[in-house]
Amino acid sequence: MKKMIDRRSFLAGSAAAAAAVTVSGSSSGAEDKKSPQEYYELRAYRIANTEKQAIIKDYFAKALVPALNRMGIDRVGVFGVMKKKDSDAEDLTLWALIPYKTLDLMTALNGKLAADTAYQSAAKAFLVGSKQDPMYTRIESWLMKAFEGIPVIELPAETKAGKDRIFEMRVYESHNEDAARRKVHMFNNGEMQVMRDTKLAPVFYGEMLIGGNVPNLTYMLSAPDMESHKAHWKAFGAHPEWNRMKVMKMYKGTVSKIYNYFLKPLKCSQI
């Protein structure tokens, strides 16, 4: 994500660090019955031209998404990039969001794809790119764990109804792990609910475990169109609970950098 893979970084011991530090007022408790938190693999397929992009779109629709579904992996999201301004250069990157109930499912993925004859046949055009003319420049990948507040992907109403929709994917970097932990706490203890209340329609929130530019968190919002999305952000900015939380001492200075992407789902996307 915006040069997040200039190097591979591992957030070693992130779960242990989060468990070791307690923030007063946490909403979690042993008595709560919650869905297990999913893991998300986010992929960026970096593509050089529209011809290759068309082949990879076809690969998603006919090979990858059906193969994942056969493994019991559903709600697979695949997206193209929308321009923020008309003057922006076209970004041919294709994004894929793959949810896993367990890490075992993720580590078994490549072996299962290799053994899946239907996948191998449907993916033939994608797999035959030569060294001189590769199908993609690189596939970049990040691994996240879902927040407690949204432990599994939540499908937008537009997705369920088969209607047009857009997505905003946002990345919040923090200058250290404690700041990142406090920002996650802020989402789980109020900010996420304000987003729900103002119709920003969160899809997922993920703590980055493996990837570039850690520590960071990544999340996705949805809307029927850009005009609605802007109106929802305006309502969020004016919400009294957000304005109360953002000045709290424990949440100040938790984010050092923010960047975002506007995405449009491909026809085969299940999100």
BALO-350273 format. One record per residue (C-alpha): residue number from 1; residue in three letters; x, y, z. Coordinates in nm, 3 decimals. Each point is the difference from the previous one (the first is absolute). Layout:
// residues N
<NUM, ALA, <X, Y, Z>>,
...
***
This chain:
// residues 271
<1, MET, <0.000, 0.000, 0.000>>,
<2, LYS, <0.169, 0.308, -0.124>>,
<3, LYS, <0.346, -0.151, 0.012>>,
<4, MET, <-0.080, -0.207, 0.306>>,
<5, ILE, <0.214, -0.280, -0.137>>,
<6, ASP, <0.325, 0.185, -0.043>>,
<7, ARG, <0.102, -0.250, 0.265>>,
<8, ARG, <-0.166, -0.287, 0.180>>,
<9, SER, <-0.062, 0.076, 0.364>>,
<10, PHE, <-0.125, -0.230, 0.267>>,
<11, LEU, <-0.194, 0.124, 0.298>>,
<12, ALA, <0.152, -0.260, 0.224>>,
<13, GLY, <-0.186, -0.079, 0.315>>,
<14, SER, <-0.285, 0.240, -0.075>>,
<15, ALA, <-0.257, -0.220, 0.169>>,
<16, ALA, <0.217, -0.037, 0.308>>,
<17, ALA, <0.063, 0.373, 0.014>>,
<18, ALA, <-0.371, 0.074, -0.023>>,
<19, ALA, <-0.075, -0.247, 0.277>>,
<20, ALA, <0.275, 0.136, 0.224>>,
<21, VAL, <-0.135, 0.351, 0.006>>,
<22, THR, <-0.350, 0.070, 0.130>>,
<23, VAL, <-0.188, 0.317, -0.076>>,
<24, SER, <-0.262, 0.096, 0.257>>,
<25, GLY, <-0.355, 0.001, -0.131>>,
<26, SER, <0.046, -0.281, -0.253>>,
<27, SER, <-0.329, -0.146, -0.115>>,
<28, SER, <0.133, -0.356, -0.021>>,
<29, GLY, <-0.065, -0.255, 0.272>>,
<30, ALA, <0.028, -0.371, 0.060>>,
<31, GLU, <-0.375, -0.025, 0.034>>,
<32, ASP, <-0.063, 0.142, -0.347>>,
<33, LYS, <-0.092, -0.247, -0.272>>,
<34, LYS, <0.152, 0.128, -0.322>>,
<35, SER, <0.075, -0.147, -0.339>>,
<36, PRO, <0.363, -0.106, -0.041>>,
<37, GLN, <0.204, 0.273, -0.166>>,
<38, GLU, <0.079, -0.074, -0.363>>,
<39, TYR, <0.332, 0.047, -0.174>>,
<40, TYR, <0.016, 0.200, -0.323>>,
<41, GLU, <0.246, -0.031, -0.282>>,
<42, LEU, <0.004, 0.315, -0.210>>,
<43, ARG, <0.165, -0.032, -0.340>>,
<44, ALA, <0.099, 0.262, -0.256>>,
<45, TYR, <0.062, -0.128, -0.351>>,
<46, ARG, <0.227, 0.257, -0.166>>,
<47, ILE, <-0.072, -0.007, -0.373>>,
<48, ALA, <0.179, 0.167, -0.291>>,
<49, ASN, <-0.275, 0.028, -0.263>>,
<50, THR, <-0.373, -0.037, -0.061>>,
<51, GLU, <0.042, -0.324, -0.197>>,
<52, LYS, <0.155, -0.173, 0.300>>,
<53, GLN, <-0.257, 0.159, 0.230>>,
<54, ALA, <-0.282, -0.154, -0.206>>,
<55, ILE, <0.160, -0.344, 0.029>>,
<56, ILE, <0.034, 0.033, 0.377>>,
<57, LYS, <-0.361, 0.117, 0.035>>,
<58, ASP, <-0.102, -0.313, -0.188>>,
<59, TYR, <0.227, -0.205, 0.226>>,
<60, PHE, <-0.175, 0.139, 0.308>>,
<61, ALA, <-0.345, -0.078, -0.139>>,
<62, LYS, <0.064, -0.347, -0.144>>,
<63, ALA, <0.287, -0.139, 0.208>>,
<64, LEU, <0.094, 0.162, 0.330>>,
<65, VAL, <-0.336, 0.094, 0.152>>,
<66, PRO, <-0.169, -0.333, -0.089>>,
<67, ALA, <0.301, -0.195, 0.134>>,
<68, LEU, <-0.006, 0.190, 0.328>>,
<69, ASN, <-0.373, -0.062, 0.031>>,
<70, ARG, <0.059, -0.374, -0.050>>,
<71, MET, <0.236, 0.014, 0.298>>,
<72, GLY, <-0.272, 0.158, 0.212>>,
<73, ILE, <0.146, 0.350, -0.026>>,
<74, ASP, <-0.281, 0.242, -0.080>>,
<75, ARG, <-0.053, 0.379, -0.012>>,
<76, VAL, <0.300, 0.039, -0.228>>,
<77, GLY, <0.036, 0.361, -0.113>>,
<78, VAL, <0.168, 0.103, -0.326>>,
<79, PHE, <0.027, 0.362, -0.103>>,
<80, GLY, <0.137, 0.247, -0.251>>,
<81, VAL, <0.129, 0.346, 0.088>>,
<82, MET, <-0.210, 0.312, -0.053>>,
<83, LYS, <0.160, 0.333, -0.084>>,
<84, LYS, <-0.016, 0.259, 0.275>>,
<85, LYS, <0.023, 0.276, -0.260>>,
<86, ASP, <-0.059, -0.007, -0.376>>,
<87, SER, <0.357, 0.119, -0.049>>,
<88, ASP, <0.149, -0.298, 0.185>>,
<89, ALA, <0.185, -0.262, -0.200>>,
<90, GLU, <-0.184, -0.329, -0.032>>,
<91, ASP, <0.099, -0.255, 0.263>>,
<92, LEU, <-0.032, -0.352, -0.144>>,
<93, THR, <0.054, -0.169, 0.336>>,
<94, LEU, <-0.258, -0.263, 0.091>>,
<95, TRP, <-0.067, -0.069, 0.367>>,
<96, ALA, <-0.119, -0.323, 0.162>>,
<97, LEU, <-0.123, -0.044, 0.358>>,
<98, ILE, <-0.005, -0.361, 0.122>>,
<99, PRO, <-0.143, -0.085, 0.344>>,
<100, TYR, <0.122, -0.305, 0.192>>,
<101, LYS, <-0.168, -0.143, 0.307>>,
<102, THR, <0.337, -0.142, 0.109>>,
<103, LEU, <0.364, 0.043, -0.096>>,
<104, ASP, <0.011, -0.369, -0.092>>,
<105, LEU, <-0.235, 0.075, -0.290>>,
<106, MET, <0.239, 0.265, -0.127>>,
<107, THR, <0.315, -0.211, 0.029>>,
<108, ALA, <-0.171, -0.288, -0.185>>,
<109, LEU, <-0.122, 0.221, -0.284>>,
<110, ASN, <0.282, -0.040, -0.254>>,
<111, GLY, <0.009, -0.377, 0.035>>,
<112, LYS, <-0.376, -0.026, -0.047>>,
<113, LEU, <0.009, 0.221, -0.308>>,
<114, ALA, <0.278, -0.212, -0.148>>,
<115, ALA, <-0.210, -0.314, 0.053>>,
<116, ASP, <-0.324, 0.153, -0.131>>,
<117, THR, <-0.025, -0.114, -0.364>>,
<118, ALA, <-0.298, 0.227, -0.070>>,
<119, TYR, <0.200, 0.298, 0.123>>,
<120, GLN, <0.309, -0.097, -0.198>>,
<121, SER, <-0.204, -0.028, -0.318>>,
<122, ALA, <-0.190, 0.328, 0.052>>,
<123, ALA, <0.318, 0.184, 0.101>>,
<124, LYS, <0.205, -0.112, -0.300>>,
<125, ALA, <0.016, 0.340, -0.173>>,
<126, PHE, <0.105, 0.161, 0.330>>,
<127, LEU, <0.267, -0.257, 0.077>>,
<128, VAL, <0.176, -0.005, -0.338>>,
<129, GLY, <0.152, 0.349, 0.000>>,
<130, SER, <0.362, -0.016, -0.113>>,
<131, LYS, <0.308, 0.140, 0.170>>,
<132, GLN, <0.030, 0.256, -0.279>>,
<133, ASP, <-0.370, 0.087, 0.006>>,
<134, PRO, <-0.135, -0.068, 0.352>>,
<135, MET, <-0.367, 0.020, 0.083>>,
<136, TYR, <0.066, 0.246, 0.285>>,
<137, THR, <0.287, 0.203, 0.137>>,
<138, ARG, <-0.041, -0.138, 0.353>>,
<139, ILE, <-0.269, -0.126, 0.237>>,
<140, GLU, <0.033, 0.180, 0.331>>,
<141, SER, <-0.165, -0.150, 0.306>>,
<142, TRP, <-0.090, 0.105, 0.355>>,
<143, LEU, <-0.140, -0.199, 0.292>>,
<144, MET, <-0.240, 0.151, 0.252>>,
<145, LYS, <-0.207, -0.112, 0.296>>,
<146, ALA, <-0.356, 0.130, 0.036>>,
<147, PHE, <-0.086, 0.238, 0.284>>,
<148, GLU, <-0.217, -0.124, 0.285>>,
<149, GLY, <-0.265, 0.258, -0.093>>,
<150, ILE, <-0.052, -0.156, -0.345>>,
<151, PRO, <0.143, -0.351, 0.024>>,
<152, VAL, <-0.123, -0.103, -0.346>>,
<153, ILE, <-0.060, 0.179, -0.330>>,
<154, GLU, <-0.336, 0.178, -0.013>>,
<155, LEU, <-0.155, 0.012, -0.345>>,
<156, PRO, <-0.147, 0.335, -0.107>>,
<157, ALA, <-0.373, 0.018, -0.071>>,
<158, GLU, <0.082, 0.080, -0.362>>,
<159, THR, <0.203, -0.320, -0.034>>,
<160, LYS, <-0.285, -0.210, 0.137>>,
<161, ALA, <-0.243, 0.171, -0.238>>,
<162, GLY, <0.231, -0.030, -0.302>>,
<163, LYS, <0.014, 0.379, -0.038>>,
<164, ASP, <0.283, 0.233, -0.098>>,
<165, ARG, <0.233, 0.101, 0.281>>,
<166, ILE, <0.339, 0.154, 0.066>>,
<167, PHE, <0.257, -0.058, 0.272>>,
<168, GLU, <0.258, 0.208, 0.178>>,
<169, MET, <0.298, -0.185, 0.145>>,
<170, ARG, <0.191, 0.201, 0.259>>,
<171, VAL, <0.341, -0.064, 0.157>>,
<172, TYR, <0.102, 0.160, 0.332>>,
<173, GLU, <0.367, -0.020, 0.089>>,
<174, SER, <0.119, 0.058, 0.356>>,
<175, HIS, <0.344, 0.104, 0.121>>,
<176, ASN, <0.025, -0.287, 0.251>>,
<177, GLU, <-0.188, -0.312, 0.111>>,
<178, ASP, <-0.154, 0.162, 0.307>>,
<179, ALA, <-0.153, 0.276, -0.214>>,
<180, ALA, <-0.133, -0.261, -0.242>>,
<181, ARG, <-0.154, -0.197, 0.287>>,
<182, ARG, <-0.172, 0.311, 0.133>>,
<183, LYS, <-0.143, 0.080, -0.343>>,
<184, VAL, <-0.141, -0.353, -0.027>>,
<185, HIS, <-0.152, 0.052, 0.346>>,
<186, MET, <-0.158, 0.325, -0.118>>,
<187, PHE, <-0.171, -0.178, -0.289>>,
<188, ASN, <-0.122, -0.286, 0.220>>,
<189, ASN, <-0.131, 0.234, 0.268>>,
<190, GLY, <-0.199, 0.262, -0.186>>,
<191, GLU, <0.142, 0.116, -0.334>>,
<192, MET, <-0.120, -0.309, -0.182>>,
<193, GLN, <-0.351, 0.049, 0.133>>,
<194, VAL, <-0.003, 0.363, -0.111>>,
<195, MET, <0.089, -0.121, -0.349>>,
<196, ARG, <-0.293, -0.240, 0.013>>,
<197, ASP, <-0.233, 0.273, 0.126>>,
<198, THR, <0.099, 0.238, -0.280>>,
<199, LYS, <-0.046, -0.267, -0.271>>,
<200, LEU, <0.366, -0.030, -0.093>>,
<201, ALA, <-0.076, -0.373, -0.007>>,
<202, PRO, <0.324, -0.165, 0.116>>,
<203, VAL, <0.090, -0.325, -0.178>>,
<204, PHE, <0.306, -0.104, 0.202>>,
<205, TYR, <0.269, 0.132, 0.232>>,
<206, GLY, <0.338, -0.175, 0.012>>,
<207, GLU, <0.307, 0.028, 0.219>>,
<208, MET, <0.302, -0.047, -0.225>>,
<209, LEU, <0.200, -0.306, 0.108>>,
<210, ILE, <0.228, -0.048, -0.301>>,
<211, GLY, <0.073, 0.256, -0.269>>,
<212, GLY, <0.173, 0.329, -0.060>>,
<213, ASN, <-0.016, 0.321, 0.199>>,
<214, VAL, <-0.104, -0.163, 0.325>>,
<215, PRO, <-0.138, 0.083, 0.243>>,
<216, ASN, <-0.317, 0.088, -0.184>>,
<217, LEU, <-0.366, -0.089, -0.022>>,
<218, THR, <-0.210, -0.025, -0.314>>,
<219, TYR, <-0.375, 0.019, -0.041>>,
<220, MET, <-0.265, 0.024, -0.269>>,
<221, LEU, <-0.321, 0.203, -0.027>>,
<222, SER, <-0.278, -0.026, -0.257>>,
<223, ALA, <-0.267, 0.214, -0.161>>,
<224, PRO, <-0.237, -0.012, -0.297>>,
<225, ASP, <0.189, 0.286, -0.170>>,
<226, MET, <0.260, 0.268, 0.063>>,
<227, GLU, <-0.253, 0.274, 0.074>>,
<228, SER, <-0.157, -0.207, 0.278>>,
<229, HIS, <0.340, -0.092, 0.136>>,
<230, LYS, <0.103, 0.365, 0.029>>,
<231, ALA, <-0.327, 0.080, 0.181>>,
<232, HIS, <0.063, -0.284, 0.245>>,
<233, TRP, <0.351, 0.129, 0.074>>,
<234, LYS, <-0.143, 0.346, 0.060>>,
<235, ALA, <-0.247, -0.143, 0.251>>,
<236, PHE, <0.281, -0.192, 0.170>>,
<237, GLY, <0.209, 0.317, 0.038>>,
<238, ALA, <-0.293, 0.179, 0.166>>,
<239, HIS, <-0.097, -0.285, 0.232>>,
<240, PRO, <0.024, 0.103, 0.369>>,
<241, GLU, <0.145, -0.333, 0.113>>,
<242, TRP, <0.280, 0.020, -0.257>>,
<243, ASN, <0.077, 0.356, 0.107>>,
<244, ARG, <0.009, -0.112, 0.362>>,
<245, MET, <0.231, -0.293, -0.068>>,
<246, LYS, <0.248, 0.170, -0.230>>,
<247, VAL, <0.117, 0.242, 0.272>>,
<248, MET, <0.046, -0.266, 0.267>>,
<249, LYS, <0.359, -0.015, 0.121>>,
<250, MET, <0.033, -0.377, -0.043>>,
<251, TYR, <-0.086, 0.027, -0.370>>,
<252, LYS, <0.202, 0.304, -0.099>>,
<253, GLY, <0.297, -0.051, -0.229>>,
<254, THR, <-0.080, -0.363, -0.078>>,
<255, VAL, <0.010, 0.040, -0.381>>,
<256, SER, <0.308, 0.129, -0.181>>,
<257, LYS, <-0.114, -0.044, -0.361>>,
<258, ILE, <-0.323, -0.075, -0.186>>,
<259, TYR, <-0.047, -0.105, -0.360>>,
<260, ASN, <-0.296, -0.143, -0.185>>,
<261, TYR, <-0.122, -0.168, -0.317>>,
<262, PHE, <-0.339, 0.012, -0.167>>,
<263, LEU, <-0.095, -0.337, -0.143>>,
<264, LYS, <-0.271, -0.135, -0.229>>,
<265, PRO, <-0.096, -0.368, 0.028>>,
<266, LEU, <0.046, -0.223, -0.302>>,
<267, LYS, <-0.306, -0.192, -0.120>>,
<268, CYS, <0.120, -0.318, 0.170>>,
<269, SER, <0.064, 0.169, 0.335>>,
<270, GLN, <-0.191, -0.148, 0.292>>,
<271, ILE, <0.036, 0.321, 0.204>>,
***
